[in-house]
Amino acid sequence: MGDGWIRVVTPELTMLAATLVLAFLHIFLPAAGRTMVNGLGWNAGPRDGVPVRPGIITERLERAQANLWETLPLFIGAVLIAHVTGKDSAVTFWGTQAFFWGRLIYIPLYAFGVPFVRTIAWAIATGGLISVFVALFV
């Protein structure tokens, strides 16, 4: 970028980047579980035929991944809009923190079938997302 551009990496953008790494983890974990069951040859090949059912933990990781995909585009959009419009604030800071950390602890809680606590982690993440939305309008 030219001399007139100032690059500012806010804590919110840092948490967005961390959340994108977390999204990659959401892709990698169930993929690794499927490969463990079906073999490296299946994974490297055309994957023709019906794969072997991967097991309960991998299936839970797949559902956790699907759950993240429902809110990730909203989170990305809200954080970027807050940044571009200068709406970054304590609310967006804590909202992005809550979203990331809630989603991070959600993974093992879901994988190991921990009831109620998993729902609390999800609620923390969702509350963080909602707080970023609210910051866009205040």
DSSP file with accessible surface (Angstrom, degrees, kcal/mol):
  #  RESIDUE AA STRUCTURE BP1 BP2  ACC     N-H-->O    O-->H-N    N-H-->O    O-->H-N    TCO  KAPPA ALPHA  PHI   PSI    X-CA   Y-CA   Z-CA
    1    1 A M              0   0  153      0, 0.0     0, 0.0     0, 0.0     0, 0.0   0.000 360.0 360.0 360.0 156.3    0.0    0.0    0.0
    2    2 A G    >   -     0   0   47      1,-0.1     3,-1.4     2,-0.0     0, 0.0   0.058 360.0 -89.2 -72.3-178.8    1.1    3.6   -0.6
    3    3 A D  T 3  S+     0   0  174      1,-0.3    -1,-0.1     3,-0.0     0, 0.0   0.754 120.9  63.6 -65.4 -25.6    2.4    6.1    1.9
    4    4 A G  T 3  S+     0   0   77      2,-0.0     2,-0.4     0, 0.0    -1,-0.3   0.549  86.0  91.8 -78.6  -5.0   -1.1    7.4    2.7
    5    5 A W    <   -     0   0  174     -3,-1.4     2,-0.5     2,-0.0     0, 0.0  -0.737  55.9-165.2 -96.8 135.2   -2.2    4.1    4.1
    6    6 A I        -     0   0  141     -2,-0.4     2,-0.6     2,-0.0    -4,-0.0  -0.981  12.7-145.5-115.8 126.7   -1.9    3.2    7.8
    7    7 A R        -     0   0  188     -2,-0.5     2,-0.5     2,-0.0    -2,-0.0  -0.825  18.1-176.3 -95.0 123.6   -2.3   -0.4    8.7
    8    8 A V        -     0   0   83     -2,-0.6     2,-0.8     2,-0.0    -2,-0.0  -0.978  11.5-164.4-122.9 118.6   -4.0   -1.0   12.0
    9    9 A V        -     0   0  112     -2,-0.5    -2,-0.0     4,-0.0     0, 0.0  -0.908  17.5-164.1-102.0 109.4   -4.4   -4.4   13.4
   10   10 A T     >  -     0   0   17     -2,-0.8     4,-2.2     1,-0.1     5,-0.2  -0.461  34.3-108.3 -86.3 164.0   -7.0   -4.2   16.2
   11   11 A P  H  > S+     0   0   63      0, 0.0     4,-2.5     0, 0.0     5,-0.2   0.872 121.3  57.6 -58.6 -33.2   -7.5   -6.8   18.9
   12   12 A E  H  > S+     0   0   10      2,-0.2     4,-2.1     1,-0.2     5,-0.1   0.913 106.5  46.8 -64.7 -41.4  -10.8   -7.6   17.1
   13   13 A L  H  > S+     0   0   35      2,-0.2     4,-2.6     1,-0.2    -1,-0.2   0.876 110.5  53.8 -68.7 -34.2   -9.0   -8.4   13.8
   14   14 A T  H  X S+     0   0   74     -4,-2.2     4,-2.5     2,-0.2    -2,-0.2   0.924 109.7  47.1 -63.2 -42.7   -6.5  -10.5   15.8
   15   15 A M  H  X S+     0   0   16     -4,-2.5     4,-2.4     2,-0.2    -2,-0.2   0.857 109.8  54.0 -68.7 -33.0   -9.4  -12.5   17.2
   16   16 A L  H  X S+     0   0   14     -4,-2.1     4,-2.0     2,-0.2    -2,-0.2   0.941 109.5  47.6 -63.1 -45.7  -10.9  -12.8   13.8
   17   17 A A  H  X S+     0   0   54     -4,-2.6     4,-1.9     1,-0.2    -2,-0.2   0.923 112.0  49.9 -60.8 -42.7   -7.6  -14.2   12.5
   18   18 A A  H  X S+     0   0   30     -4,-2.5     4,-2.3     1,-0.2    -1,-0.2   0.891 108.7  53.0 -63.0 -37.7   -7.4  -16.6   15.5
   19   19 A T  H  X S+     0   0    0     -4,-2.4     4,-2.3     2,-0.2    -1,-0.2   0.865 105.6  53.6 -67.5 -33.7  -11.0  -17.7   14.7
   20   20 A L  H  X S+     0   0   82     -4,-2.0     4,-1.8     2,-0.2    -1,-0.2   0.895 108.3  49.6 -68.0 -36.4  -10.1  -18.5   11.1
   21   21 A V  H  X S+     0   0  104     -4,-1.9     4,-2.0     2,-0.2    -2,-0.2   0.918 109.9  51.9 -64.0 -41.3   -7.3  -20.7   12.4
   22   22 A L  H  X S+     0   0    6     -4,-2.3     4,-2.2     1,-0.2    -2,-0.2   0.891 105.1  55.5 -61.2 -38.0   -9.9  -22.3   14.7
   23   23 A A  H  X S+     0   0    8     -4,-2.3     4,-1.2     1,-0.2    -1,-0.2   0.899 105.5  51.9 -62.6 -38.5  -12.0  -22.9   11.6
   24   24 A F  H >X S+     0   0  131     -4,-1.8     4,-2.9     1,-0.2     3,-0.6   0.917 107.0  52.8 -63.3 -40.4   -9.2  -24.7   10.0
   25   25 A L  H 3X S+     0   0   64     -4,-2.0     4,-2.7     1,-0.3    -2,-0.2   0.905 104.6  56.3 -60.3 -38.1   -8.9  -26.9   13.1
   26   26 A H  H 3< S+     0   0    2     -4,-2.2    -1,-0.3     1,-0.2    -2,-0.2   0.778 111.7  43.3 -64.4 -28.0  -12.6  -27.6   12.7
   27   27 A I  H <X S+     0   0   80     -4,-1.2     4,-1.4    -3,-0.6    -2,-0.2   0.896 115.5  47.8 -79.3 -45.0  -11.9  -28.9    9.2
   28   28 A F  H  X S+     0   0  113     -4,-2.9     4,-2.8     1,-0.2     5,-0.2   0.896 103.7  58.1 -67.7 -43.7   -8.8  -30.8   10.2
   29   29 A L  H  X S+     0   0   53     -4,-2.7     4,-2.1     1,-0.2    -1,-0.2   0.946 111.2  38.1 -60.7 -53.3  -10.0  -32.7   13.2
   30   30 A P  H  > S+     0   0    1      0, 0.0     4,-2.6     0, 0.0    -1,-0.2   0.890 115.4  55.6 -66.8 -31.9  -13.0  -34.6   11.6
   31   31 A A  H  X S+     0   0   28     -4,-1.4     4,-2.3     1,-0.2    -2,-0.2   0.921 108.0  48.5 -62.8 -41.2  -10.9  -35.1    8.5
   32   32 A A  H  X S+     0   0   30     -4,-2.8     4,-2.4     1,-0.2    -1,-0.2   0.906 110.4  51.8 -64.6 -39.5   -8.2  -36.8   10.6
   33   33 A G  H  X S+     0   0    8     -4,-2.1     4,-1.4    -5,-0.2    -2,-0.2   0.906 110.4  47.7 -63.4 -41.6  -10.9  -38.9   12.3
   34   34 A R  H  X S+     0   0   62     -4,-2.6     4,-2.8     1,-0.2     5,-0.3   0.897 111.9  50.4 -66.2 -38.3  -12.3  -40.1    8.9
   35   35 A T  H  X S+     0   0   26     -4,-2.3     4,-2.5     1,-0.2    -2,-0.2   0.895 105.6  56.4 -67.3 -37.4   -8.7  -40.8    7.6
   36   36 A M  H  < S+     0   0  162     -4,-2.4    -1,-0.2     1,-0.2    -2,-0.2   0.882 116.2  36.7 -61.2 -36.4   -8.0  -42.9   10.8
   37   37 A V  H  < S+     0   0   62     -4,-1.4    -2,-0.2    -5,-0.2    -1,-0.2   0.890 127.1  33.9 -83.7 -41.6  -11.0  -45.1   10.1
   38   38 A N  H  < S-     0   0   30     -4,-2.8     4,-0.5    -5,-0.2    -3,-0.2   0.590 109.7-119.3 -95.0 -13.0  -10.9  -45.3    6.3
   39   39 A G     X  -     0   0   29     -4,-2.5     4,-1.9    -5,-0.3    -1,-0.1   0.091  23.6 -83.7  93.3 156.8   -7.1  -45.2    5.8
   40   40 A L  H  > S+     0   0  127      1,-0.2     4,-3.0     2,-0.2     5,-0.2   0.857 125.1  59.9 -65.2 -35.0   -4.7  -42.9    4.0
   41   41 A G  H  > S+     0   0   61      1,-0.2     4,-1.5     2,-0.2     6,-0.2   0.907 106.2  47.3 -61.3 -40.4   -5.3  -44.6    0.7
   42   42 A W  H  4 S+     0   0   49     -4,-0.5     5,-0.4     2,-0.2    -1,-0.2   0.939 114.0  47.4 -64.5 -45.0   -9.0  -43.7    0.9
   43   43 A N  H  < S+     0   0   48     -4,-1.9    -2,-0.2     1,-0.2    -1,-0.2   0.896 116.7  42.3 -65.2 -39.9   -8.2  -40.1    1.8
   44   44 A A  H  < S+     0   0   87     -4,-3.0    -1,-0.2    -5,-0.1    -2,-0.2   0.691 109.9  70.8 -80.5 -18.8   -5.6  -39.7   -0.9
   45   45 A G  S  < S-     0   0   31     -4,-1.5    -3,-0.1    -5,-0.2    -4,-0.0  -0.042 106.9 -82.1 -87.7-167.7   -7.8  -41.5   -3.5
   46   46 A P        -     0   0  105      0, 0.0    -4,-0.1     0, 0.0    -3,-0.1   0.525  54.6-128.7 -76.8  -4.8  -11.0  -40.5   -5.3
   47   47 A R        +     0   0  121     -5,-0.4     2,-0.1    -6,-0.2    -5,-0.1   0.855  44.0 171.5  60.0  35.9  -13.1  -41.5   -2.3
   48   48 A D        +     0   0  132      2,-0.1    -1,-0.2    -6,-0.1     2,-0.1  -0.442  42.7  24.9 -70.2 151.5  -15.4  -43.7   -4.4
   49   49 A G  S    S-     0   0   63     -2,-0.1     0, 0.0     2,-0.0     0, 0.0  -0.240 106.8 -46.9  86.8-177.9  -17.8  -45.8   -2.6
   50   50 A V        -     0   0  142     -2,-0.1    -2,-0.1     1,-0.0     3,-0.1  -0.810  57.9-133.3 -95.2 123.1  -19.3  -45.5    0.9
   51   51 A P        -     0   0   60      0, 0.0     2,-0.1     0, 0.0    -2,-0.0  -0.339  29.5 -95.8 -72.1 158.2  -16.8  -44.7    3.6
   52   52 A V        -     0   0   89    -18,-0.1   -14,-0.1     1,-0.1   -15,-0.1  -0.462  50.8 -93.3 -68.0 141.4  -16.8  -46.5    6.9
   53   53 A R        -     0   0  174      1,-0.1    -1,-0.1    -2,-0.1     3,-0.1  -0.401  38.2-138.3 -57.7 130.7  -18.7  -44.7    9.6
   54   54 A P        -     0   0   21      0, 0.0     4,-0.2     0, 0.0    -1,-0.1   0.648  40.8 -98.9 -76.4 -17.4  -16.0  -42.7   11.4
   55   55 A G     >  -     0   0   33      1,-0.1     4,-2.5     2,-0.1     5,-0.2  -0.274  38.1 -76.2 112.3 158.9  -17.0  -43.1   15.0
   56   56 A I  H  > S+     0   0   87      1,-0.2     4,-2.4     2,-0.2     5,-0.2   0.867 125.0  50.5 -64.8 -40.3  -18.9  -41.1   17.5
   57   57 A I  H  > S+     0   0   72      2,-0.2     4,-2.6     1,-0.2    -1,-0.2   0.945 112.7  46.9 -66.6 -43.5  -16.2  -38.5   18.4
   58   58 A T  H  > S+     0   0   14     -4,-0.2     4,-2.3     1,-0.2    -2,-0.2   0.916 111.4  51.8 -63.1 -40.8  -15.6  -37.8   14.7
   59   59 A E  H  X S+     0   0   29     -4,-2.5     4,-2.0     1,-0.2    -1,-0.2   0.907 110.0  49.1 -63.0 -38.6  -19.3  -37.5   14.1
   60   60 A R  H  X S+     0   0   64     -4,-2.4     4,-2.6     2,-0.2    -2,-0.2   0.907 109.3  52.2 -65.6 -40.0  -19.5  -35.0   17.0
   61   61 A L  H  X S+     0   0   18     -4,-2.6     4,-2.3     1,-0.2    -2,-0.2   0.881 107.6  52.8 -63.5 -35.4  -16.6  -33.1   15.5
   62   62 A E  H  X S+     0   0   58     -4,-2.3     4,-2.4     2,-0.2    -1,-0.2   0.911 110.5  47.0 -64.7 -40.6  -18.4  -32.9   12.2
   63   63 A R  H  X S+     0   0  107     -4,-2.0     4,-2.3     2,-0.2    -2,-0.2   0.892 110.6  51.8 -69.3 -37.1  -21.5  -31.5   14.0
   64   64 A A  H  X S+     0   0    0     -4,-2.6     4,-2.1     2,-0.2    -2,-0.2   0.905 109.8  50.6 -63.6 -39.3  -19.4  -29.0   15.9
   65   65 A Q  H  X S+     0   0   33     -4,-2.3     4,-2.4     2,-0.2    -2,-0.2   0.943 109.6  49.2 -63.0 -46.8  -17.9  -27.9   12.5
   66   66 A A  H  X S+     0   0   49     -4,-2.4     4,-1.1     1,-0.2    -1,-0.2   0.888 108.8  54.4 -60.6 -37.2  -21.4  -27.5   11.0
   67   67 A N  H  X S+     0   0   30     -4,-2.3     4,-0.7     1,-0.2     3,-0.5   0.910 108.4  48.0 -64.3 -41.9  -22.4  -25.5   14.0
   68   68 A L  H >X S+     0   0    0     -4,-2.1     4,-2.7     1,-0.2     3,-1.2   0.921 104.8  59.7 -64.2 -40.6  -19.4  -23.1   13.5
   69   69 A W  H 3< S+     0   0   98     -4,-2.4    -1,-0.2     1,-0.3    -2,-0.2   0.785  97.8  61.7 -60.5 -26.5  -20.2  -22.7    9.8
   70   70 A E  H 3< S+     0   0  134     -4,-1.1    -1,-0.3    -3,-0.5     4,-0.2   0.845 119.4  22.6 -66.9 -33.8  -23.7  -21.4   10.8
   71   71 A T  H <X S+     0   0   19     -3,-1.2     4,-2.5    -4,-0.7    -2,-0.2   0.645 100.9  84.7-109.8 -17.9  -22.2  -18.4   12.6
   72   72 A L  H  X S+     0   0   14     -4,-2.7     4,-2.9     1,-0.2     5,-0.2   0.908  91.2  49.5 -58.0 -46.0  -18.7  -17.9   11.2
   73   73 A P  H  > S+     0   0   84      0, 0.0     4,-2.5     0, 0.0    -1,-0.2   0.905 112.3  49.8 -60.7 -36.5  -19.8  -15.8    8.1
   74   74 A L  H  > S+     0   0   89     -4,-0.2     4,-2.7     2,-0.2    -2,-0.2   0.914 111.9  48.0 -65.3 -42.3  -21.8  -13.6   10.5
   75   75 A F  H  X S+     0   0    0     -4,-2.5     4,-2.6     2,-0.2     5,-0.3   0.942 112.0  48.7 -63.7 -47.5  -18.9  -13.2   12.8
   76   76 A I  H  X S+     0   0   50     -4,-2.9     4,-2.4     1,-0.2     5,-0.2   0.949 114.6  45.8 -57.7 -49.7  -16.5  -12.3    9.9
   77   77 A G  H  X S+     0   0   29     -4,-2.5     4,-2.8    -5,-0.2     5,-0.2   0.927 113.3  48.4 -61.4 -45.6  -18.9   -9.8    8.5
   78   78 A A  H  X S+     0   0    3     -4,-2.7     4,-2.6     2,-0.2    -1,-0.2   0.921 112.8  47.3 -63.7 -43.5  -19.7   -8.1   11.8
   79   79 A V  H  X S+     0   0    2     -4,-2.6     4,-2.3    -5,-0.2    -1,-0.2   0.932 114.5  46.8 -65.3 -43.0  -16.0   -7.8   12.8
   80   80 A L  H  X S+     0   0   77     -4,-2.4     4,-2.9    -5,-0.3     5,-0.2   0.914 112.8  48.8 -67.0 -40.3  -15.0   -6.4    9.4
   81   81 A I  H  X S+     0   0   90     -4,-2.8     4,-2.5    -5,-0.2     6,-0.3   0.932 111.0  50.8 -64.2 -42.9  -18.0   -3.9    9.4
   82   82 A A  H  <>S+     0   0    1     -4,-2.6     5,-2.4    -5,-0.2     6,-0.7   0.920 113.8  45.7 -60.2 -41.1  -17.1   -2.8   12.9
   83   83 A H  H ><5S+     0   0   57     -4,-2.3     3,-1.1     3,-0.2    -2,-0.2   0.957 114.1  45.7 -67.2 -49.7  -13.5   -2.3   11.9
   84   84 A V  H 3<5S+     0   0  118     -4,-2.9    -2,-0.2     1,-0.3    -1,-0.2   0.866 116.9  44.6 -64.8 -36.1  -14.2   -0.4    8.6
   85   85 A T  T 3<5S-     0   0   82     -4,-2.5    -1,-0.3    -5,-0.2    -2,-0.2   0.445 111.8-116.3 -89.6   0.0  -16.8    1.8   10.2
   86   86 A G  T < 5S+     0   0   60     -3,-1.1    -3,-0.2    -4,-0.5    -4,-0.1   0.750  73.9 133.4  73.9  23.3  -14.7    2.6   13.3
   87   87 A K      < +     0   0   73     -5,-2.4     5,-0.3    -6,-0.3    -4,-0.2   0.324  25.6 132.9 -89.4   8.5  -17.2    0.9   15.6
   88   88 A D        +     0   0   45     -6,-0.7     2,-0.3    -5,-0.2     3,-0.0  -0.382  29.8 140.6 -58.8 135.5  -14.4   -1.0   17.4
   89   89 A S  S  > S-     0   0   50      1,-0.0     4,-2.6    -2,-0.0     5,-0.2  -0.902  70.0 -74.7-159.0-175.7  -15.0   -0.6   21.2
   90   90 A A  H  > S+     0   0   68     -2,-0.3     4,-2.7     1,-0.2     5,-0.3   0.869 129.1  56.7 -60.7 -33.6  -14.8   -2.4   24.5
   91   91 A V  H  > S+     0   0   66      1,-0.2     4,-2.3     2,-0.2    -1,-0.2   0.936 110.1  41.8 -65.7 -44.9  -18.0   -4.1   23.4
   92   92 A T  H  > S+     0   0    1     -5,-0.3     4,-2.6     2,-0.2     5,-0.2   0.879 113.0  55.4 -71.2 -34.2  -16.5   -5.5   20.2
   93   93 A F  H  X S+     0   0   60     -4,-2.6     4,-1.9     2,-0.2    -2,-0.2   0.971 114.8  37.4 -59.3 -54.5  -13.3   -6.4   22.0
   94   94 A W  H  X S+     0   0  170     -4,-2.7     4,-2.7     1,-0.2    -2,-0.2   0.850 114.7  56.7 -69.7 -31.3  -15.1   -8.5   24.6
   95   95 A G  H  X S+     0   0    1     -4,-2.3     4,-2.4    -5,-0.3    -1,-0.2   0.928 109.0  44.7 -64.6 -44.1  -17.5   -9.8   22.0
   96   96 A T  H  X S+     0   0    1     -4,-2.6     4,-2.5     2,-0.2     5,-0.2   0.885 113.5  51.5 -68.7 -35.9  -14.7  -11.2   19.8
   97   97 A Q  H  X S+     0   0   38     -4,-1.9     4,-2.7    -5,-0.2     5,-0.4   0.939 111.4  47.0 -62.0 -47.8  -12.9  -12.6   22.8
   98   98 A A  H  X S+     0   0   27     -4,-2.7     4,-2.3     1,-0.2     5,-0.3   0.902 112.1  50.5 -62.5 -41.6  -16.1  -14.4   23.9
   99   99 A F  H  X S+     0   0    1     -4,-2.4     4,-2.4    -5,-0.2     5,-0.2   0.966 115.0  42.1 -61.7 -51.5  -16.8  -15.7   20.5
  100  100 A F  H  X S+     0   0   22     -4,-2.5     4,-2.5     2,-0.2    -2,-0.2   0.960 119.0  41.6 -61.8 -53.9  -13.3  -17.2   20.0
  101  101 A W  H  X S+     0   0  131     -4,-2.7     4,-2.3    -5,-0.2     5,-0.2   0.887 115.0  51.7 -67.3 -36.2  -12.8  -18.6   23.5
  102  102 A G  H  X S+     0   0    1     -4,-2.3     4,-1.4    -5,-0.4    -1,-0.2   0.929 113.0  45.2 -62.2 -44.1  -16.4  -20.0   23.6
  103  103 A R  H  X S+     0   0    1     -4,-2.4     4,-1.1    -5,-0.3    -2,-0.2   0.871 111.1  54.6 -68.2 -35.3  -15.9  -21.7   20.2
  104  104 A L  H >< S+     0   0   54     -4,-2.5     3,-0.6    -5,-0.2    -2,-0.2   0.951 112.5  40.4 -64.8 -47.5  -12.5  -23.0   21.2
  105  105 A I  H 3X S+     0   0   82     -4,-2.3     4,-1.5     1,-0.2    -1,-0.2   0.747 104.7  69.9 -76.4 -16.9  -13.8  -24.7   24.4
  106  106 A Y  H 3X S+     0   0    7     -4,-1.4     4,-2.8    -5,-0.2     5,-0.3   0.861  89.0  65.4 -62.8 -36.1  -16.9  -25.9   22.5
  107  107 A I  H <X S+     0   0   10     -4,-1.1     4,-2.8    -3,-0.6     5,-0.2   0.956 107.7  33.9 -58.2 -59.6  -14.8  -28.3   20.4
  108  108 A P  H  > S+     0   0   61      0, 0.0     4,-2.4     0, 0.0    -1,-0.2   0.875 116.8  56.6 -68.3 -31.6  -13.6  -30.7   23.2
  109  109 A L  H  <>S+     0   0   31     -4,-1.5     5,-2.8     2,-0.2    -2,-0.2   0.921 113.8  39.7 -62.8 -41.6  -16.9  -30.3   25.1
  110  110 A Y  H ><5S+     0   0   30     -4,-2.8     3,-1.5     3,-0.2    -1,-0.2   0.934 113.5  54.6 -70.8 -45.2  -18.8  -31.4   22.0
  111  111 A A  H 3<5S+     0   0    6     -4,-2.8    -2,-0.2    -5,-0.3    -1,-0.2   0.882 114.2  40.6 -57.5 -38.9  -16.3  -34.1   21.0
  112  112 A F  T 3<5S-     0   0  139     -4,-2.4    -1,-0.3    -5,-0.2    -2,-0.2   0.333 113.5-116.0 -97.5   9.4  -16.5  -35.8   24.5
  113  113 A G  T < 5 +     0   0   30     -3,-1.5    -3,-0.2     1,-0.2    -4,-0.1   0.831  48.2 170.3  68.7  35.6  -20.3  -35.4   24.8
  114  114 A V     >< -     0   0   50     -5,-2.8     4,-1.0    -6,-0.2    -1,-0.2  -0.699  22.5-148.7 -82.9 109.8  -20.3  -33.0   27.8
  115  115 A P  T  4  +     0   0   82      0, 0.0     2,-3.3     0, 0.0    -1,-0.0  -0.336  67.2   5.2 -77.0 162.3  -23.9  -31.8   28.2
  116  116 A F  T  > S+     0   0  165      1,-0.3     4,-2.1    -2,-0.1     5,-0.1  -0.221 121.6  64.5  65.8 -53.9  -24.9  -28.4   29.6
  117  117 A V  H  > S+     0   0   77     -2,-3.3     4,-2.5     2,-0.2    -1,-0.3   0.909 101.0  53.0 -63.6 -38.9  -21.4  -27.1   29.8
  118  118 A R  H  X S+     0   0   68     -4,-1.0     4,-2.5     1,-0.2    -1,-0.2   0.924 107.9  50.8 -59.2 -42.0  -21.2  -27.4   26.0
  119  119 A T  H  > S+     0   0   71      1,-0.2     4,-2.6     2,-0.2    -2,-0.2   0.883 108.0  52.2 -65.2 -36.3  -24.3  -25.3   25.8
  120  120 A I  H  X S+     0   0  103     -4,-2.1     4,-2.4     2,-0.2    -1,-0.2   0.925 109.1  49.9 -64.9 -42.8  -22.9  -22.7   28.1
  121  121 A A  H  X S+     0   0    2     -4,-2.5     4,-2.3     1,-0.2    -2,-0.2   0.924 111.8  48.5 -61.0 -42.9  -19.8  -22.5   25.9
  122  122 A W  H  X S+     0   0   97     -4,-2.5     4,-2.9     1,-0.2    -2,-0.2   0.917 110.6  51.0 -62.2 -42.9  -22.1  -22.1   22.9
  123  123 A A  H  X S+     0   0   50     -4,-2.6     4,-2.8     2,-0.2    -2,-0.2   0.878 108.5  51.7 -64.5 -37.4  -24.1  -19.4   24.7
  124  124 A I  H  X S+     0   0   79     -4,-2.4     4,-2.1     2,-0.2    -1,-0.2   0.945 112.6  45.4 -62.7 -47.0  -20.9  -17.5   25.5
  125  125 A A  H  X S+     0   0    0     -4,-2.3     4,-2.2     2,-0.2    -2,-0.2   0.928 114.6  47.7 -62.4 -44.5  -19.8  -17.5   21.9
  126  126 A T  H  X S+     0   0   27     -4,-2.9     4,-2.7     1,-0.2    -2,-0.2   0.905 109.8  52.9 -65.4 -40.2  -23.3  -16.5   20.7
  127  127 A G  H  X S+     0   0   37     -4,-2.8     4,-2.4     1,-0.2    -1,-0.2   0.890 107.8  52.1 -61.2 -37.9  -23.4  -13.7   23.2
  128  128 A G  H  X S+     0   0    3     -4,-2.1     4,-1.8     2,-0.2    -2,-0.2   0.928 109.9  48.3 -62.9 -43.4  -20.1  -12.5   21.9
  129  129 A L  H  X S+     0   0    7     -4,-2.2     4,-2.2     1,-0.2    -2,-0.2   0.935 111.4  50.1 -62.5 -44.9  -21.4  -12.5   18.4
  130  130 A I  H  X S+     0   0   89     -4,-2.7     4,-2.8     1,-0.2    -1,-0.2   0.899 107.0  54.9 -61.9 -38.7  -24.6  -10.6   19.5
  131  131 A S  H  X S+     0   0   29     -4,-2.4     4,-2.2     1,-0.2    -1,-0.2   0.886 106.4  50.7 -65.8 -35.3  -22.5   -8.0   21.3
  132  132 A V  H  X S+     0   0    0     -4,-1.8     4,-1.1     2,-0.2    -1,-0.2   0.926 110.5  50.4 -66.0 -40.0  -20.5   -7.3   18.1
  133  133 A F  H >X S+     0   0   69     -4,-2.2     3,-0.8     1,-0.2     4,-0.5   0.936 109.4  50.6 -59.0 -47.0  -23.8   -6.9   16.3
  134  134 A V  H >< S+     0   0   76     -4,-2.8     3,-1.8     1,-0.3     4,-0.4   0.902 104.0  58.7 -59.9 -42.1  -25.1   -4.5   19.0
  135  135 A A  H >< S+     0   0    3     -4,-2.2     3,-0.7     1,-0.3    -1,-0.3   0.796  96.7  63.0 -60.5 -26.1  -21.9   -2.4   18.7
  136  136 A L  H << S+     0   0   29     -4,-1.1    -1,-0.3    -3,-0.8    -2,-0.2   0.739 109.1  40.2 -69.4 -21.6  -22.6   -1.8   15.0
  137  137 A F  T <<        0   0  175     -3,-1.8    -1,-0.2    -4,-0.5    -2,-0.2   0.305 360.0 360.0-113.1   5.9  -25.8    0.0   15.9
  138  138 A V    <         0   0  123     -3,-0.7     0, 0.0    -4,-0.4     0, 0.0  -0.766 360.0 360.0-113.8 360.0  -24.9    2.1   18.9
